[in-house]
């Protein structure tokens, strides 16, 4: 037995026999029969939504930056020879600054450059070297206005107010594109979960019915003509007289027209873009969460 050992093997008297252990075979693991695959569509939809929202925020930031760069003040110098420049063109919301380069103090006044509250241009005393500012608010209608100096009536100037330019069309189209994309993604997610027959029941039919085809559209010849006299309706009557006879026998030559009220030139730049995007985002996240839980369950 000793001859079968290696020459360099050193054996001792108290050594123990090392037991031989066989390696347990690995059990093959497979996909369970009742397992359900997890769709990658929710993750893709979340990624697309985040990219679109980041793009919308980026373009909105650029729009704000552009407005700050182009919204500089208009400066007018009051000199011995007159206003320099004598005529200026400003938009609603622009601030006009007058600098007194004249040797005498000046007070500028305008009787027609007024807002809806009746507050017109009337500056405090502008001493030589000082300046004063006046903001053309949104409620000042577009048009040509004149102003002048109270102390020196020969110093006159003109201000042409123009309506504020609207935001670039690219920003609005970008917002509509983002909102349309979010709505389309939400519709796809809901449509994938609904059965075919339920989807067909929810979607309205686009085919016109026979009743709609046979509807006769009234024309100018067949339309009913009111028989009441508009001129008589506009004549005032005295309710205290017997039988409600008219207060006078004469009739106006023409129907009096209603007095036209003030119409604003522009509306404030407001819109549902911000809160609509937030609502659509919350709806998309809720739908994605519900779909993911349903897929994993």
GICORFEN-V153252 format. One record per helix or strand of 2 or more residues. SS is the DSSP state (h for helix, s for strand). FROM is the first residue (numbers start at 1). TO is the last residue. If there is no record, write none. Layout:
SS|FROM|TO  SS|FROM|TO
//
This chain:
h|2|4  h|41|70  s|74|78  s|83|84  s|87|91  s|95|100  s|108|114  s|120|122  s|131|135  s|143|149  s|156|162  h|169|193  h|196|202  h|210|213  h|230|233  h|242|244  h|273|296
//
